[in-house]
Amino acid sequence: MSASAVFVLDLKGKVLICRNYKGDVDMAEIDHFMPLLMQHEEEGLLCPVLSHGTVHFMWIKYSNLYLVAITNKNSNASLVYSFLYKLVEVFTEYFKELEEESIQDNFVVVYELLDELMDFGFPQTTDSKILQEYITQEGAKLEVAKSKVPTTVTNAVSWRSEGIKYKKNEVFIDVIESINVLVNANGSVMSSDIVGSIKLKTMLSGMPELRLGLNDRVLFALTGRDKGKTVMMEDVKFHQCVRLSRFDSDRTISFIPPDGESELMSYRINTHVKPLIWIESIIEKFSHSRVEIMVKAKGQFKKQSVANNVEVRVPVPSDADSPKFKTSTGNAKYVPEKNLVVWTIKSFPGGKEFLMRAHFGLPSVENDELEGKPPITVKFEIPYFTVSGIQVRYMKIIEKSGYQALPWVRYITQSGGKFRLVSRCRRGVTSRYICYLV
């Protein structure tokens, strides 16, 4: 079972728009949602599913909105949450920014979308590109489109329209990998993994079939080829266009692609990752006086590669003031609202080492134990480089008209959302500790 009704609320709990799909739940039940939410927040027991009697609220918060699905059955929670996040994605595609004003300004379009996205509580057409063919933001076009249902809705290939034509046929492939690393105070890597995705920008005429070949370890083992570097991918997820039965049988990634931009697949690789940017930090605190910070950053990747837009974020005490900086490259600035020093390096070549020194006035260090020691974090992006060694071996494009098409491949490695450092500190008038991070 799925959702009985879907609501969009503002931050005060006022209903902006709603859709009753099954009629088996009193719509006035939504009045209990905000008091329940506030009660759980005060008790520190906030959870994604709230219940009032036999009615269950499954909700997410986005910007200044709450999206809430209600049900009185034992519904598939994963399905409902996937739908709510898909709802956010579709609304964002339509209105660019999803917030209270965009819902109020596009009331008719939102209601049309709620009608098409779900039927009797079950998700239906959720692809924004298909929805945009017959639900538009212009009322006149909307009325004309109602008389004709796009073939993509009833077509076996629901994600791609027929009759697409391009003067120049091309497909762009982006292999993007994000690295997550946890490093302790001794500089040892406690955990690391790589989360990757392959994204396409397809500009191909007709209904082409594409076949993508990767240096997949399982594929090489099946075919008896052990030469060259291979990767073991886990938690592989595909776009609906991929023929899963074909992949399960012989690991061939065969598909008819959506037009335009799409994410073909995502994967995870559990492997030991060497920190690409190594950070060593020395922090000296002088009681009721000042704090001095020295941060050294070293690129531990190939010399021919360059990390772009590197940001090293160093936490500082909340009562620090009078910042002074000195850097060997880039520039540093104090962000007081976040209690951070942000050191920005536009271009960081592999093998290079840079230094940043910061000096702050420190009226008091008494809050240090209460505040804890947040981790240093690093953001970066390295083009034309992958840590895992994944490679696109080939991309075959087959179309009945026999046209020639050009595939382009680009590799990008970037920092993930989990670059964390566990630091330690010796107590005393002068506190000094060394921090390590990727």
Disulfide bonds with the S-S distance in Angstrom:
none
